[in-house]
Amino acid sequence: MTSEERSTWIVAAATVLIYGWYAIKILGDAATTPLSKIDYQDLLIVMVVVFVALIVVSHILLAVVTRQVDGSDERDRKIDRFGEYIGGYVLGTGLLVVLVLAMAETEHFWIAHAALGVLVLAELVTDATKIILYRTGLPLGS
Amino acid sequence: MARKTRVTNSVKALRFNADQMTQADLAAKCDVTRQTIIAIEQGRFTPSLETAFKIARTFNVPLDEVFEYHEV
C-alpha cells in the first residue's frame, strides 16, 4: 500500500468516526431540545478542529511506525484526480439541495447540516472511489 | 477482479531476466512507487509515455519490446 492510499484510508476513517460522533451527539441532544433549536455552533467548530488534528496526528504516527513516506507518483495523481472528479459531482449536486433550502428560507440549522452532510458524503465518495481504484485499477482510457 | 488494460507488457519477464531485478529497484529507476510497478505488471495500470520509456531504457530494449497494444 502506498503512502497515498494509506492517507486515503485515514481520511475516510476519520470522517466516519468524527462526523459519526457529531451526529450521535446532536441526535442525543434532540431528546431534550427540538433539532432546529440546538446550539450546534461550538460543537461543530470543536469537531472540525478535532478532525484536522486527528488526521495530522494519524499521518505522523503512521509515517513513524511504517517508516514509509513514498511521495505520490503518476498513478497516485491519476487516482486522486479521478476520485476528486467523482466526488465533485456529489458535491455539486448536494450544493443544489443546500441552495434550495436557503431559497426556501429554511432554518439555518438545516441549511448548515445539509451543507455539512454534502461535504461528508462527497468526501466519503471520493475516498471510496480512490480505494476501489487502488484495488482494481483505473477505467480504460483514463 | 482486476480491470485489464488494452496495453500488455512483459515487465515481469524482463525484470527476471535482468538478474532478477526487484520491483523496488525498477520503481526507483523509473521514479514510481513499487505498488505502481506491481499494478503495471498485473495489467491494472498503463504508465505514461515517459514512464514507459524509462522502463524500456532501464532494460535497454525498444519500447515495443516492453509494451504491446491490442486492438479491441
Backbone of each chain as ProteinMPNN parsed JSONL, in Angstrom:
{"seq_chain_A": "MTSEERSTWIVAAATVLIYGWYAIKILGDAATTPLSKIDYQDLLIVMVVVFVALIVVSHILLAVVTRQVDGSDERDRKIDRFGEYIGGYVLGTGLLVVLVLAMAETEHFWIAHAALGVLVLAELVTDATKIILYRTGLPLGS", "coords_chain_A": {"N_chain_A": [[0.852, -1.196, 0.0], [0.607, 2.179, -0.891], [1.834, 5.337, 0.453], [-0.006, 7.298, -0.153], [-2.417, 5.875, -0.599], [-2.761, 4.831, 1.918], [-3.111, 7.209, 3.291], [-5.575, 7.98, 2.252], [-7.268, 6.041, 3.351], [-7.001, 6.765, 6.043], [-8.18, 9.327, 6.112], [-10.793, 8.686, 5.311], [-11.593, 6.981, 7.406], [-11.346, 8.726, 9.605], [-13.252, 10.621, 8.917], [-15.673, 9.161, 9.022], [-15.608, 8.425, 11.729], [-15.415, 10.886, 13.269], [-17.458, 12.578, 12.253], [-19.546, 10.867, 12.555], [-19.617, 10.623, 15.332], [-20.322, 13.271, 15.909], [-22.9, 13.4, 14.783], [-24.252, 11.556, 16.392], [-24.05, 12.86, 18.832], [-25.519, 15.221, 18.382], [-28.03, 14.139, 17.767], [-28.533, 12.965, 20.206], [-28.862, 15.208, 21.833], [-31.224, 16.003, 20.774], [-33.163, 14.657, 22.103], [-33.995, 16.181, 24.201], [-34.266, 18.724, 23.248], [-35.732, 20.553, 20.549], [-34.567, 19.794, 17.273], [-33.877, 21.938, 15.492], [-33.393, 23.931, 17.268], [-31.136, 23.443, 18.637], [-27.988, 24.319, 20.011], [-25.508, 24.195, 18.046], [-23.203, 25.285, 17.093], [-20.722, 25.697, 18.543], [-19.988, 23.055, 19.066], [-19.685, 22.099, 16.485], [-17.474, 23.555, 15.574], [-15.515, 22.604, 17.35], [-15.529, 19.931, 16.541], [-14.527, 20.09, 13.898], [-11.931, 21.023, 14.373], [-10.913, 18.887, 15.92], [-11.112, 16.864, 14.008], [-9.262, 17.677, 12.004], [-6.919, 17.675, 13.552], [-6.8, 14.975, 14.293], [-6.353, 13.727, 11.821], [-3.849, 14.821, 11.104], [-2.187, 13.931, 13.228], [-2.529, 11.146, 12.953], [-1.355, 10.688, 10.433], [1.294, 11.39, 10.994], [1.978, 9.537, 13.002], [1.674, 7.139, 11.615], [3.61, 7.399, 9.634], [5.883, 7.353, 11.192], [5.712, 4.822, 12.393], [5.579, 3.009, 10.174], [7.72, 3.84, 8.736], [7.582, 4.697, 6.165], [7.478, 6.92, 3.644], [6.391, 7.667, 0.816], [5.819, 9.651, -1.109], [3.963, 10.996, -3.874], [3.243, 9.319, -6.961], [2.763, 9.045, -10.572], [0.577, 7.332, -10.836], [-0.715, 7.574, -8.373], [-1.443, 10.271, -8.553], [-3.176, 10.242, -10.756], [-5.238, 8.583, -9.815], [-6.051, 10.103, -7.649], [-7.012, 12.403, -8.958], [-9.164, 11.309, -10.42], [-10.786, 10.342, -8.371], [-11.417, 12.747, -7.043], [-12.808, 13.955, -9.067], [-15.151, 12.378, -9.33], [-16.181, 12.717, -6.744], [-16.647, 15.395, -6.888], [-18.938, 15.631, -8.451], [-20.866, 14.7, -6.669], [-20.65, 16.633, -4.691], [-21.389, 18.961, -6.115], [-24.03, 18.377, -6.872], [-25.196, 18.037, -4.367], [-24.899, 20.583, -3.29], [-26.804, 21.975, -4.654], [-29.089, 21.171, -3.372], [-28.676, 22.396, -0.906], [-28.799, 25.017, -1.708], [-31.47, 25.212, -2.507], [-32.722, 24.851, -0.029], [-31.858, 27.171, 1.254], [-33.027, 29.132, -0.329], [-35.633, 28.601, 0.207], [-35.805, 29.653, 2.63], [-35.293, 28.156, 4.904], [-34.741, 27.054, 8.319], [-31.593, 27.948, 9.797], [-30.193, 25.874, 10.991], [-30.821, 23.542, 9.541], [-29.897, 24.198, 7.001], [-27.155, 24.521, 7.484], [-26.515, 21.931, 8.305], [-27.258, 20.422, 6.147], [-25.372, 21.301, 4.304], [-23.069, 20.413, 5.611], [-23.552, 17.666, 5.598], [-23.469, 17.159, 2.852], [-20.794, 17.782, 2.289], [-19.493, 15.798, 3.811], [-20.518, 13.456, 2.635], [-19.573, 13.759, -0.014], [-16.828, 13.656, 0.454], [-16.557, 11.042, 1.447], [-17.402, 9.561, -0.779], [-15.435, 10.294, -2.614], [-13.157, 9.218, -1.327], [-13.863, 6.484, -1.21], [-14.003, 5.892, -3.928], [-11.333, 6.282, -4.695], [-10.074, 4.265, -3.166], [-11.207, 1.954, -4.248], [-10.232, 2.198, -6.857], [-7.498, 1.961, -6.386], [-7.403, -0.694, -5.767], [-8.543, -2.061, -7.948], [-7.813, -0.827, -10.33], [-7.585, 1.8, -12.823], [-10.275, 3.141, -14.871], [-10.591, 2.083, -18.317], [-8.851, 4.02, -20.705], [-8.559, 6.241, -19.137]], "CA_chain_A": [[0.0, 0.0, 0.0], [1.418, 3.401, -0.932], [1.505, 6.341, 1.472], [-1.219, 7.993, -0.602], [-3.577, 5.015, -0.342], [-2.891, 4.791, 3.364], [-3.666, 8.508, 3.665], [-6.997, 7.942, 1.887], [-7.944, 5.239, 4.389], [-7.017, 7.551, 7.279], [-9.179, 10.396, 5.972], [-12.124, 8.052, 5.299], [-11.891, 6.503, 8.762], [-11.53, 9.899, 10.462], [-14.536, 11.235, 8.524], [-16.756, 8.345, 9.591], [-15.508, 8.466, 13.198], [-15.668, 12.195, 13.861], [-18.786, 13.063, 11.888], [-20.48, 9.943, 13.182], [-19.7, 11.066, 16.729], [-21.072, 14.531, 15.91], [-24.306, 13.088, 14.51], [-24.793, 10.906, 17.593], [-24.137, 13.9, 19.876], [-26.637, 16.109, 18.031], [-29.287, 13.379, 17.914], [-28.714, 12.789, 21.639], [-29.427, 16.469, 22.333], [-32.582, 16.123, 20.234], [-34.084, 14.023, 23.059], [-34.486, 17.208, 25.138], [-34.404, 20.017, 22.546], [-36.018, 20.408, 19.107], [-33.319, 19.804, 16.487], [-33.538, 23.246, 14.917], [-33.074, 24.881, 18.357], [-29.903, 23.001, 19.296], [-26.79, 25.16, 19.815], [-24.545, 23.266, 17.464], [-22.064, 26.002, 16.52], [-19.465, 25.413, 19.255], [-19.681, 21.632, 18.859], [-19.236, 21.963, 15.093], [-16.099, 24.072, 15.498], [-14.668, 21.624, 18.054], [-15.458, 18.742, 15.691], [-13.63, 20.361, 12.763], [-10.559, 21.085, 14.914], [-10.55, 17.506, 16.283], [-10.971, 16.133, 12.737], [-7.973, 18.053, 11.395], [-5.857, 17.206, 14.452], [-6.754, 13.508, 14.195], [-5.723, 13.381, 10.542], [-2.419, 15.182, 11.164], [-1.525, 13.013, 14.168], [-2.546, 9.804, 12.353], [-0.338, 10.646, 9.375], [2.628, 11.417, 11.611], [2.188, 8.246, 13.676], [1.816, 6.094, 10.595], [4.917, 7.593, 8.985], [6.893, 6.922, 12.163], [5.597, 3.367, 12.593], [5.88, 2.257, 8.957], [8.944, 4.386, 8.148], [7.35, 4.764, 4.725], [6.928, 8.181, 3.128], [6.727, 7.487, -0.596], [5.587, 10.713, -2.086], [2.999, 10.479, -4.853], [3.731, 9.176, -8.326], [1.728, 9.353, -11.566], [-0.621, 6.522, -10.555], [-1.38, 8.238, -7.245], [-2.038, 11.533, -9.017], [-4.321, 9.898, -11.616], [-6.308, 8.079, -8.956], [-6.523, 11.246, -6.869], [-7.817, 13.256, -9.861], [-10.418, 10.634, -10.75], [-11.594, 10.33, -7.151], [-11.921, 14.114, -6.825], [-13.763, 14.199, -10.162], [-16.408, 11.723, -8.953], [-16.664, 13.408, -5.548], [-17.104, 16.716, -7.323], [-20.335, 15.504, -8.886], [-21.688, 14.586, -5.456], [-20.62, 17.945, -4.052], [-22.168, 19.893, -6.922], [-25.449, 18.03, -6.769], [-25.614, 18.297, -2.998], [-24.985, 22.025, -3.05], [-28.103, 22.413, -5.185], [-30.042, 20.939, -2.278], [-28.433, 23.458, 0.08], [-29.298, 26.256, -2.329], [-32.94, 25.168, -2.431], [-33.067, 25.083, 1.38], [-31.623, 28.588, 1.554], [-34.04, 29.93, -1.034], [-36.908, 28.364, 0.877], [-35.663, 30.308, 3.943], [-35.325, 27.121, 5.949], [-33.955, 27.428, 9.495], [-30.171, 27.789, 9.478], [-29.716, 24.554, 11.457], [-30.976, 22.578, 8.451], [-29.005, 24.602, 5.914], [-25.785, 24.198, 7.903], [-26.298, 20.476, 8.362], [-27.318, 19.917, 4.776], [-24.049, 21.58, 3.73], [-22.128, 19.501, 6.258], [-23.838, 16.32, 5.083], [-22.972, 17.1, 1.47], [-19.325, 17.732, 2.364], [-19.109, 14.486, 4.319], [-20.845, 12.462, 1.607], [-18.633, 13.942, -1.132], [-15.509, 13.168, 0.897], [-16.604, 9.582, 1.525], [-17.475, 9.046, -2.154], [-14.089, 10.478, -3.167], [-12.25, 8.242, -0.707], [-14.259, 5.135, -1.638], [-13.599, 5.768, -5.336], [-9.87, 6.109, -4.747], [-9.711, 2.956, -2.619], [-11.593, 0.96, -5.26], [-9.294, 2.308, -7.98], [-6.209, 1.397, -5.965], [-7.519, -2.161, -5.733], [-8.96, -2.671, -9.22], [-7.242, -0.158, -11.491], [-8.336, 2.907, -13.406], [-11.076, 2.76, -16.041], [-9.881, 2.135, -19.593], [-8.851, 5.315, -21.364], [-8.404, 7.384, -18.232]], "C_chain_A": [[0.891, 1.251, 0.0], [1.0, 4.34, 0.199], [0.196, 7.054, 1.117], [-2.476, 7.163, -0.326], [-3.853, 4.941, 1.151], [-3.538, 6.087, 3.869], [-5.162, 8.56, 3.374], [-7.799, 7.169, 2.921], [-8.065, 6.033, 5.692], [-8.116, 8.613, 7.221], [-10.591, 9.811, 6.004], [-12.523, 7.612, 6.699], [-12.161, 7.673, 9.698], [-12.871, 10.568, 10.179], [-15.698, 10.478, 9.158], [-16.782, 8.486, 11.118], [-15.985, 9.805, 13.761], [-17.069, 12.703, 13.525], [-19.881, 12.145, 12.418], [-20.7, 10.314, 14.638], [-20.546, 12.339, 16.832], [-22.574, 14.275, 15.727], [-24.966, 12.464, 15.743], [-25.001, 11.934, 18.7], [-25.357, 14.798, 19.63], [-27.972, 15.388, 18.238], [-29.574, 13.094, 19.39], [-29.344, 14.029, 22.262], [-30.874, 16.637, 21.884], [-33.615, 15.474, 21.153], [-34.723, 15.067, 23.979], [-34.781, 18.539, 24.445], [-34.802, 19.771, 21.095], [-34.738, 20.601, 18.297], [-32.909, 21.21, 16.031], [-33.174, 24.277, 15.983], [-31.766, 24.512, 19.063], [-28.766, 23.971, 18.989], [-25.672, 24.259, 19.333], [-23.222, 23.935, 17.093], [-20.739, 25.633, 17.198], [-19.03, 23.967, 19.015], [-19.129, 21.414, 17.453], [-17.783, 22.435, 14.945], [-15.129, 23.092, 16.17], [-14.47, 20.394, 17.175], [-14.475, 18.945, 14.539], [-12.172, 20.381, 13.232], [-10.068, 19.675, 15.258], [-10.291, 16.684, 15.019], [-9.609, 16.411, 12.112], [-6.813, 17.511, 12.241], [-5.688, 15.688, 14.346], [-6.048, 13.076, 12.913], [-4.229, 13.665, 10.585], [-1.668, 14.184, 12.046], [-1.453, 11.603, 13.583], [-1.477, 9.671, 11.282], [1.061, 10.588, 9.965], [2.943, 10.061, 12.246], [2.447, 7.13, 12.667], [3.172, 6.19, 9.898], [6.034, 7.096, 9.904], [6.899, 5.403, 12.289], [6.034, 2.589, 11.346], [7.211, 2.666, 8.331], [8.819, 4.477, 6.621], [6.745, 6.12, 4.38], [7.285, 8.224, 1.652], [6.725, 8.757, -1.401], [4.69, 10.137, -3.153], [3.66, 10.362, -6.221], [2.558, 9.357, -9.284], [0.452, 8.567, -11.314], [-1.413, 7.143, -9.411], [-2.108, 9.494, -7.723], [-3.254, 11.266, -9.902], [-5.507, 9.443, -10.771], [-6.898, 9.221, -8.137], [-7.442, 12.129, -7.725], [-9.166, 12.608, -10.143], [-11.35, 10.605, -9.54], [-12.218, 11.695, -6.888], [-12.988, 14.465, -7.863], [-15.139, 13.612, -9.816], [-17.017, 12.419, -7.733], [-17.216, 14.784, -5.88], [-18.547, 16.711, -7.793], [-21.28, 15.453, -7.689], [-21.792, 15.952, -4.785], [-21.505, 18.941, -4.796], [-23.659, 19.647, -6.804], [-25.972, 18.373, -5.374], [-25.766, 19.782, -2.705], [-26.262, 22.622, -3.635], [-29.18, 22.267, -4.111], [-29.916, 22.055, -1.235], [-28.99, 24.786, -0.425], [-30.827, 26.328, -2.226], [-33.39, 25.433, -0.993], [-32.909, 26.554, 1.743], [-32.698, 29.455, 0.914], [-35.418, 29.766, -0.396], [-36.903, 28.958, 2.283], [-35.873, 29.326, 5.08], [-34.463, 27.585, 7.123], [-32.481, 27.09, 9.255], [-29.586, 26.471, 9.961], [-29.724, 23.566, 10.295], [-30.065, 22.916, 7.28], [-27.569, 24.203, 6.246], [-25.548, 22.688, 7.848], [-26.477, 19.804, 7.014], [-25.962, 20.117, 4.104], [-23.012, 20.621, 4.302], [-22.299, 18.086, 5.723], [-23.304, 16.139, 3.673], [-21.454, 16.994, 1.453], [-18.853, 16.345, 2.796], [-19.345, 13.417, 3.259], [-19.87, 12.542, 0.433], [-17.26, 13.392, -0.774], [-15.494, 11.643, 0.92], [-16.668, 8.945, 0.131], [-16.105, 9.167, -2.829], [-13.149, 9.407, -2.64], [-12.573, 6.82, -1.167], [-13.84, 4.887, -3.09], [-12.109, 5.503, -5.43], [-9.474, 4.721, -4.258], [-10.049, 1.853, -3.618], [-10.607, 1.0, -6.431], [-7.919, 1.761, -7.628], [-6.248, -0.134, -6.044], [-7.738, -2.743, -7.133], [-8.343, -2.029, -10.45], [-8.159, 0.923, -12.023], [-9.18, 2.428, -14.574], [-10.251, 2.885, -17.317], [-9.973, 3.534, -20.184], [-8.668, 6.506, -20.439], [-6.946, 7.711, -17.997]], "O_chain_A": [[1.818, 1.357, 0.803], [-0.049, 4.16, 0.819], [-0.605, 7.37, 1.997], [-3.485, 7.699, 0.132], [-5.0, 4.981, 1.596], [-4.394, 6.065, 4.754], [-5.931, 9.119, 4.156], [-8.883, 7.595, 3.32], [-9.095, 5.983, 6.364], [-8.886, 8.774, 8.168], [-11.483, 10.368, 6.644], [-13.653, 7.841, 7.131], [-13.097, 7.625, 10.497], [-13.546, 11.028, 11.1], [-16.592, 11.078, 9.754], [-17.845, 8.646, 11.718], [-16.858, 9.845, 14.628], [-17.782, 13.199, 14.397], [-20.998, 12.584, 12.695], [-21.832, 10.318, 15.121], [-21.38, 12.469, 17.728], [-23.405, 14.857, 16.424], [-26.097, 12.804, 16.091], [-25.999, 11.891, 19.419], [-26.121, 15.094, 20.548], [-28.914, 15.944, 18.803], [-30.737, 12.993, 19.782], [-30.237, 13.931, 23.104], [-31.656, 17.329, 22.536], [-34.813, 15.713, 21.002], [-35.834, 14.879, 24.473], [-35.474, 19.388, 25.006], [-34.26, 18.864, 20.464], [-33.925, 21.473, 18.606], [-31.753, 21.612, 16.167], [-32.705, 25.367, 15.658], [-31.344, 25.206, 19.989], [-28.598, 24.395, 17.845], [-24.974, 23.636, 20.133], [-22.236, 23.254, 16.812], [-19.761, 25.301, 16.528], [-17.851, 23.692, 18.791], [-18.203, 20.625, 17.264], [-16.975, 21.793, 14.276], [-14.064, 22.789, 15.631], [-13.358, 19.873, 17.078], [-13.677, 18.056, 14.243], [-11.292, 19.828, 12.572], [-8.94, 19.311, 14.926], [-9.349, 15.893, 14.975], [-8.891, 15.485, 11.736], [-5.851, 16.958, 11.708], [-4.566, 15.183, 14.314], [-5.232, 12.154, 12.931], [-3.428, 12.838, 10.149], [-0.629, 13.657, 11.647], [-0.426, 10.936, 13.704], [-0.772, 8.663, 11.223], [1.912, 9.832, 9.495], [4.027, 9.508, 12.055], [3.329, 6.292, 12.855], [3.802, 5.172, 9.61], [7.007, 6.496, 9.447], [7.958, 4.775, 12.292], [6.779, 1.616, 11.455], [7.767, 1.943, 7.504], [9.802, 4.353, 5.89], [5.623, 6.426, 4.784], [8.334, 8.742, 1.27], [7.555, 8.923, -2.295], [4.648, 8.92, -3.334], [4.508, 11.171, -6.597], [1.477, 9.774, -8.868], [-0.643, 9.077, -11.551], [-2.64, 7.229, -9.473], [-3.251, 9.743, -7.339], [-4.254, 11.979, -9.812], [-6.639, 9.871, -10.992], [-8.113, 9.293, -7.953], [-8.51, 12.547, -7.277], [-10.197, 13.279, -10.11], [-12.556, 10.817, -9.67], [-13.399, 11.792, -6.552], [-13.945, 15.181, -7.57], [-16.164, 14.272, -9.989], [-18.22, 12.678, -7.694], [-18.139, 15.271, -5.229], [-19.29, 17.665, -7.562], [-22.344, 16.071, -7.689], [-22.869, 16.375, -4.366], [-22.278, 19.675, -4.18], [-24.449, 20.578, -6.655], [-27.06, 18.931, -5.228], [-26.658, 20.187, -1.959], [-26.743, 23.653, -3.165], [-30.057, 23.119, -3.964], [-30.915, 22.585, -0.749], [-29.571, 25.567, 0.329], [-31.393, 27.372, -1.9], [-34.35, 26.172, -0.776], [-33.738, 27.114, 2.461], [-33.212, 30.388, 1.53], [-36.256, 30.666, -0.45], [-37.862, 28.796, 3.038], [-36.535, 29.621, 6.075], [-33.564, 28.408, 6.95], [-32.154, 26.095, 8.608], [-28.593, 25.996, 9.41], [-28.752, 22.839, 10.085], [-29.52, 22.019, 6.637], [-26.86, 23.631, 5.419], [-24.498, 22.234, 7.394], [-25.914, 18.738, 6.766], [-25.461, 19.223, 3.422], [-22.18, 20.083, 3.572], [-21.322, 17.396, 5.431], [-22.753, 15.09, 3.339], [-20.891, 16.207, 0.692], [-17.924, 15.789, 2.212], [-18.482, 12.574, 3.014], [-19.396, 11.517, -0.057], [-16.608, 12.743, -1.592], [-14.533, 11.022, 0.467], [-16.054, 7.905, -0.104], [-15.67, 8.253, -3.53], [-12.432, 8.764, -3.408], [-11.67, 6.043, -1.477], [-13.377, 3.799, -3.432], [-11.672, 4.609, -6.154], [-8.628, 4.068, -4.87], [-9.266, 0.923, -3.809], [-10.197, -0.045, -6.936], [-7.249, 1.166, -8.472], [-5.244, -0.777, -6.349], [-7.186, -3.792, -7.466], [-8.351, -2.636, -11.521], [-9.351, 0.958, -11.717], [-8.851, 1.424, -15.205], [-9.326, 3.694, -17.39], [-11.034, 4.158, -20.169], [-8.625, 7.649, -20.893], [-6.635, 8.646, -17.259]]}, "seq_chain_B": "MARKTRVTNSVKALRFNADQMTQADLAAKCDVTRQTIIAIEQGRFTPSLETAFKIARTFNVPLDEVFEYHEV", "coords_chain_B": {"N_chain_B": [[-12.117, -8.519, -9.186], [-9.274, -7.787, -11.2], [-9.075, -4.953, -13.318], [-8.345, -5.097, -16.686], [-6.046, -3.527, -18.944], [-5.818, -2.389, -22.409], [-3.28, -2.364, -23.117], [-0.625, -4.441, -22.974], [2.156, -5.929, -21.232], [5.608, -6.916, -20.786], [7.008, -6.647, -18.489], [7.537, -7.995, -16.094], [8.819, -10.355, -16.926], [11.069, -9.292, -18.207], [12.271, -8.049, -16.079], [12.924, -10.224, -14.522], [14.786, -11.443, -16.155], [16.774, -9.598, -16.026], [18.915, -10.076, -14.16], [17.213, -10.796, -12.089], [16.024, -8.417, -11.141], [14.606, -6.417, -8.595], [11.217, -5.36, -7.844], [11.206, -3.03, -6.417], [13.692, -1.908, -7.025], [13.398, -1.417, -9.787], [11.29, 0.37, -9.656], [12.49, 2.517, -8.346], [14.36, 3.31, -10.259], [12.668, 4.27, -12.194], [11.241, 6.303, -11.114], [8.784, 5.84, -9.828], [6.37, 4.346, -7.56], [6.784, 1.206, -5.816], [4.378, -0.147, -5.735], [3.141, 0.824, -7.996], [4.652, -0.341, -10.026], [3.947, -2.989, -9.534], [1.215, -2.831, -10.15], [1.4, -2.222, -12.871], [2.606, -4.57, -13.889], [0.595, -6.363, -13.359], [-1.306, -5.569, -15.08], [-3.107, -3.638, -14.298], [-2.654, -1.017, -14.503], [-1.783, 1.484, -16.817], [1.196, 2.869, -17.714], [2.432, 6.28, -18.05], [3.705, 7.752, -21.095], [6.238, 8.711, -20.696], [7.115, 7.313, -18.407], [6.947, 4.745, -19.433], [8.953, 4.834, -21.363], [11.131, 5.161, -19.655], [11.121, 2.724, -18.333], [11.648, 0.973, -20.464], [14.194, 1.868, -21.187], [15.594, 1.256, -18.908], [15.794, -1.485, -19.097], [17.152, -1.579, -21.394], [16.005, -1.993, -23.94], [13.909, -1.746, -26.919], [10.899, 0.266, -26.894], [8.59, -1.086, -27.819], [9.192, -3.655, -27.238], [8.685, -3.954, -24.674], [6.084, -3.06, -24.181], [2.829, -3.768, -25.508], [0.163, -3.01, -27.699], [-3.183, -3.883, -27.965], [-5.683, -4.139, -30.321], [-9.17, -3.682, -29.814]], "CA_chain_B": [[-11.289, -8.91, -10.344], [-8.51, -6.657, -11.706], [-9.505, -4.467, -14.616], [-7.19, -5.177, -17.561], [-5.981, -2.504, -19.978], [-5.539, -2.942, -23.73], [-1.825, -2.376, -23.252], [0.003, -5.513, -22.192], [3.59, -5.695, -21.074], [6.43, -8.046, -20.351], [7.906, -6.055, -17.491], [7.948, -9.012, -15.113], [9.797, -11.252, -17.563], [12.294, -8.518, -18.425], [12.87, -7.833, -14.758], [13.505, -11.506, -14.112], [15.975, -11.666, -16.978], [17.796, -8.601, -15.677], [19.472, -10.508, -12.851], [16.133, -10.819, -11.111], [15.841, -7.089, -10.551], [13.405, -6.344, -7.746], [10.228, -4.331, -8.202], [11.631, -1.789, -5.753], [14.803, -1.342, -7.827], [12.835, -0.886, -11.033], [10.489, 1.538, -9.286], [13.421, 3.619, -8.037], [14.961, 3.773, -11.516], [11.642, 4.876, -13.049], [10.563, 7.363, -10.344], [7.42, 5.489, -9.42], [6.376, 3.509, -6.355], [6.789, -0.24, -6.059], [2.993, -0.542, -5.983], [2.831, 1.153, -9.39], [5.264, -1.407, -10.829], [3.074, -4.16, -9.344], [-0.014, -2.59, -10.912], [1.749, -2.326, -14.3], [2.837, -5.984, -14.202], [-0.687, -7.067, -13.278], [-2.216, -5.019, -16.084], [-4.117, -2.773, -13.673], [-2.283, 0.376, -14.718], [-0.971, 1.772, -18.0], [2.022, 4.022, -17.35], [2.551, 7.361, -19.03], [4.724, 7.517, -22.114], [7.537, 8.99, -20.083], [7.47, 6.169, -17.547], [7.144, 3.598, -20.315], [10.31, 4.979, -21.931], [12.103, 4.924, -18.576], [11.167, 1.274, -18.107], [12.343, 0.373, -21.615], [15.621, 2.227, -21.128], [16.192, 0.508, -17.786], [16.112, -2.823, -19.599], [17.944, -1.403, -22.617], [15.28, -2.594, -25.061], [12.954, -0.792, -27.515], [9.623, 0.406, -26.171], [7.601, -2.096, -28.191], [9.531, -4.969, -26.679], [8.166, -3.963, -23.303], [4.63, -2.845, -24.194], [2.088, -4.073, -26.735], [-1.21, -2.513, -27.691], [-4.061, -4.812, -28.673], [-6.945, -3.558, -30.773], [-10.354, -4.393, -29.284]], "C_chain_B": [[-10.586, -7.662, -10.874], [-9.003, -6.284, -13.098], [-8.291, -4.429, -15.529], [-7.225, -4.056, -18.581], [-5.734, -3.181, -21.312], [-4.031, -3.029, -23.969], [-1.278, -3.479, -22.357], [1.5, -5.256, -22.131], [4.306, -6.945, -20.621], [7.449, -7.573, -19.318], [8.43, -7.116, -16.531], [9.028, -9.921, -15.684], [11.132, -10.532, -17.77], [13.036, -8.295, -17.111], [13.566, -9.099, -14.274], [14.804, -11.775, -14.863], [17.106, -10.683, -16.69], [18.342, -8.896, -14.283], [18.44, -10.436, -11.734], [16.024, -9.494, -10.356], [14.556, -7.062, -9.733], [12.467, -5.244, -8.253], [10.647, -2.982, -7.613], [12.749, -1.1, -6.542], [14.284, -0.702, -9.104], [12.045, 0.383, -10.752], [11.395, 2.754, -9.043], [14.023, 4.185, -9.308], [13.962, 4.543, -12.377], [10.833, 5.961, -12.33], [9.091, 7.087, -10.097], [7.519, 4.643, -8.161], [6.402, 2.025, -6.751], [5.375, -0.723, -6.387], [2.567, -0.219, -7.426], [3.438, 0.111, -10.323], [4.413, -2.674, -10.731], [1.819, -4.014, -10.202], [0.242, -2.705, -12.419], [1.881, -3.789, -14.691], [1.535, -6.771, -14.199], [-1.718, -6.543, -14.28], [-3.294, -4.119, -15.51], [-3.816, -1.304, -13.889], [-1.435, 0.493, -15.968], [-0.126, 2.996, -17.683], [1.979, 5.1, -18.419], [3.664, 7.011, -20.012], [6.118, 7.699, -21.523], [8.003, 7.816, -19.223], [7.722, 4.927, -18.383], [8.541, 3.638, -20.929], [11.373, 4.694, -20.868], [12.26, 3.428, -18.317], [11.95, 0.603, -19.231], [13.834, 0.651, -21.545], [16.325, 1.526, -19.979], [16.629, -0.869, -18.253], [16.916, -2.785, -20.897], [17.315, -2.129, -23.82], [14.348, -1.541, -25.662], [11.619, -0.822, -26.766], [8.649, -0.725, -26.522], [8.027, -3.512, -27.84], [9.028, -5.08, -25.248], [6.632, -3.92, -23.316], [4.034, -3.175, -25.556], [0.677, -3.542, -26.601], [-2.071, -3.429, -28.537], [-5.353, -4.113, -29.036], [-8.095, -4.377, -30.213], [-11.276, -4.777, -30.429]], "O_chain_B": [[-11.202, -6.603, -10.991], [-9.302, -7.138, -13.932], [-7.294, -3.792, -15.189], [-8.299, -3.666, -19.04], [-5.474, -4.383, -21.37], [-3.573, -3.686, -24.904], [-1.448, -3.451, -21.139], [2.035, -4.455, -22.897], [3.696, -7.899, -20.139], [8.589, -8.036, -19.282], [9.614, -7.136, -16.197], [10.021, -10.22, -15.02], [12.196, -11.105, -17.533], [14.264, -8.348, -17.052], [14.651, -9.048, -13.694], [15.782, -12.264, -14.297], [18.254, -10.916, -17.068], [18.244, -8.082, -13.365], [18.744, -10.069, -10.599], [15.944, -9.452, -9.128], [13.539, -7.623, -10.141], [12.869, -4.337, -8.982], [10.463, -1.935, -8.233], [12.754, 0.12, -6.704], [14.675, 0.409, -9.461], [12.116, 1.352, -11.509], [11.098, 3.866, -9.479], [14.184, 5.399, -9.434], [14.358, 5.373, -13.196], [9.856, 6.474, -12.874], [8.258, 7.992, -10.151], [8.613, 4.265, -7.742], [6.079, 1.662, -7.882], [5.199, -1.609, -7.224], [1.729, -0.915, -8.0], [2.808, -0.28, -11.306], [4.189, -3.353, -11.733], [1.412, -4.95, -10.89], [-0.597, -3.222, -13.156], [1.332, -4.211, -15.708], [1.387, -7.736, -14.95], [-2.854, -7.015, -14.322], [-4.299, -3.862, -16.174], [-4.608, -0.439, -13.514], [-0.497, -0.276, -16.174], [-0.675, 4.063, -17.409], [1.544, 4.862, -19.546], [4.455, 6.095, -19.783], [7.044, 6.941, -21.815], [9.153, 7.387, -19.313], [8.617, 4.14, -18.073], [9.227, 2.619, -21.008], [12.39, 4.061, -21.152], [13.365, 2.928, -18.11], [12.814, -0.236, -18.978], [14.647, -0.233, -21.814], [17.518, 1.234, -20.064], [17.688, -1.364, -17.867], [17.308, -3.823, -21.428], [18.005, -2.784, -24.601], [14.026, -0.552, -25.003], [11.273, -1.799, -26.103], [7.969, -1.259, -25.647], [7.299, -4.467, -28.115], [8.957, -6.173, -24.686], [5.97, -4.642, -22.57], [4.627, -2.91, -26.601], [0.07, -3.611, -25.532], [-1.739, -3.72, -29.686], [-6.038, -3.561, -28.175], [-8.021, -5.604, -30.14], [-12.325, -5.38, -30.201]]}, "name": "protein", "num_of_chains": 2, "seq": "MTSEERSTWIVAAATVLIYGWYAIKILGDAATTPLSKIDYQDLLIVMVVVFVALIVVSHILLAVVTRQVDGSDERDRKIDRFGEYIGGYVLGTGLLVVLVLAMAETEHFWIAHAALGVLVLAELVTDATKIILYRTGLPLGSMARKTRVTNSVKALRFNADQMTQADLAAKCDVTRQTIIAIEQGRFTPSLETAFKIARTFNVPLDEVFEYHEV"}
